[in-house]
Amino acid sequence: MPTPNPDGDTAAGFGPVRLLVLQPTPFCNLDCDYCYLPTRDDRSRLSFEVLEAALARVLDSPYLDGGFELLWHAGEPLTMPIAFYDAATARIRQALERRGLPPQTVRQSLQTNATVIDAAWCDCFERNDIHVGVSMDGPAFLHDAHRRTRTGRPTHAAVMRGIDWLQRRAIPFQVICVLTADALDHADALFDFFVDHGITDVGFNMEETEGENAASSLERPDGEGRYRAFLERFWQRSMAAPEALRLREFEGITALACSDQRMAATDMNTPFVIVNVDARGNVSTFDPELLSVQTDDYGDFSFGNVLQHSLRDLADSDKFQRVRAQIDAGVERCRRECAYFGLCGGGAGSNKYWEAGTFDCSETQACRYRIQIVADVVLAGMEQALGLAA
């Protein structure tokens, strides 16, 4: 398997690639009111030429060191036909065979709203070994408040039919649940919903100010206090039934608290750990949320195109150098100023940019929700469980 050039950029802090985000299409059949993507009505499709070029740019780069996940995302992947994923899988295998790499070098996954999952889609996931993530926001009264079709119809029932198909076929999946201000008074309802429906692997994404979503409902003055109370109640329920539900946020902080490890950086602020390619072949790195959005300062955050440029070419571009310098400065600011740095490694640049208008800043609302409040609740809960609380 190729290894990084010891004199190249990987050794200097670039990569290794751990996630390749590919946008099969920008189009989405839903119109969620908090979505950051600006082009959800664009029916462009990723060509196999772009797919093969994207794979080649990663597999032949100095930033490859082991395997990586290929995530179909940034639109609704299941608006593409099943035949697309069968053909894409064949091309992925061929690209690996040509380079003498084992099949497990690339692990496919996708993030879907699950509204169209049926037996045929389950067959596709199984034969192509595609891991499934489902985006849904819990019980219908919370989910349907924000996740509706383009004609305004509710989607909860369709999502639950899709989840039922996954469970019937014993296809593992995890759920990403977006928390808006509406959800913060309903910790018990969310916990009970997931447990009652056999959904055991959950992560919370906060509604964020980014891209097309110009303001978050969590910006209300009482938002952080309500979120803390929400998490405290969710922690209580989780401790009372520890085998019933895995919450990503609790597990991440607990793992760091129980080890000597601390984060010096994160995948979202280290160049080329994540590579993002849109349906036209445009490439960004750092956070996937920087793909396909426009700004006054930078235009978009594309640093090149896989049909013309290698990853090393991207690293040499003026725009990349400018963005990287600002992100690095923001990380160093976090390192100096924030007591939570070892738990987040300087945070995500997209949150900084959308909230403050620059990557060169430290604390954001997003990091208070994602890291600080979660850490406070988890550490207090662990101390109480161990009899260490005052």
Secondary structure as UniProt FT lines:
FT   TURN            6..7
FT   TURN            9..13
FT   STRAND          19..22
FT   TURN            33..34
FT   TURN            40..41
FT   HELIX           48..59
FT   TURN            62..63
FT   STRAND          68..72
FT   HELIX           77..79
FT   HELIX           82..98
FT   TURN            99..100
FT   HELIX           103..105
FT   STRAND          106..112
FT   TURN            115..116
FT   HELIX           119..128
FT   STRAND          131..135
FT   HELIX           140..143
FT   TURN            144..146
FT   STRAND          148..149
FT   TURN            150..151
FT   HELIX           156..168
FT   TURN            169..170
FT   STRAND          173..179
FT   HELIX           181..185
FT   HELIX           187..196
FT   TURN            197..198
FT   STRAND          201..206
FT   TURN            211..212
FT   HELIX           217..219
FT   TURN            221..222
FT   HELIX           223..240
FT   TURN            242..244
FT   STRAND          246..247
FT   HELIX           248..257
FT   HELIX           267..269
FT   TURN            272..273
FT   STRAND          274..277
FT   TURN            279..280
FT   STRAND          282..285
FT   HELIX           288..290
FT   TURN            291..292
FT   STRAND          294..295
FT   TURN            296..298
FT   STRAND          299..300
FT   STRAND          304..305
FT   TURN            306..308
FT   HELIX           311..315
FT   HELIX           318..337
FT   TURN            339..340
FT   HELIX           341..344
FT   TURN            345..346
FT   HELIX           349..356
FT   HELIX           365..367
FT   HELIX           368..372
FT   HELIX           373..385
FT   TURN            386..387
//
